Amino acid sequence: MKKIALATALSLAATSAFAGGVVEPVMEPEVVAAKTSSSSGGILIPLLLLIVVAAAIASSGGNDSVPTGG
């Protein structure tokens, strides 16, 4: 009976020694939802670029008011 009590006491002492062991925490990966844009979002930048190019072409069109040296 003493051996059973001693074995029980030792087994409880051994398991409690490891109960608070240092373990790296397991971090769940953060879920990031993909941002979806409306259908007009993909055409906005090319449309703005087209407007800028058209404005540049319109402003550089023949400047007849400046006399040429000849």
JOPE-V983950 format. One record per residue. N is the residue number from 1. RES is the residue in one small letter. PSI is psi in radians with two decimals (NA if undefined). Layout:
BEGIN
[[N/RES/PSI] [N/RES/PSI]]
END
This chain:
BEGIN
[[1/m/-0.64] [2/k/-0.63] [3/k/-0.65] [4/i/-0.74] [5/a/-0.70] [6/l/-0.74] [7/a/-0.70] [8/t/-0.76] [9/a/-0.73] [10/l/-0.69] [11/s/-0.66] [12/l/-0.66] [13/a/-0.65] [14/a/-0.70] [15/t/-0.57] [16/s/-0.39] [17/a/-0.54] [18/f/-0.05] [19/a/-0.62] [20/g/0.49] [21/g/2.74] [22/v/2.11] [23/v/2.34] [24/e/2.34] [25/p/2.49] [26/v/2.04] [27/m/2.29] [28/e/2.39] [29/p/2.43] [30/e/2.28] [31/v/2.13] [32/v/2.13] [33/a/2.38] [34/a/2.32] [35/k/2.18] [36/t/2.38] [37/s/2.89] [38/s/2.96] [39/s/-0.45] [40/s/-0.25] [41/g/-0.54] [42/g/-0.34] [43/i/-0.16] [44/l/-0.84] [45/i/-0.83] [46/p/-0.60] [47/l/-0.75] [48/l/-0.68] [49/l/-0.72] [50/l/-0.70] [51/i/-0.72] [52/v/-0.75] [53/v/-0.74] [54/a/-0.69] [55/a/-0.66] [56/a/-0.70] [57/i/-0.72] [58/a/-0.63] [59/s/-0.36] [60/s/0.11] [61/g/2.42] [62/g/2.06] [63/n/1.51] [64/d/-0.26] [65/s/-0.30] [66/v/2.15] [67/p/2.42] [68/t/2.68] [69/g/0.13] [70/g/NA]]
END
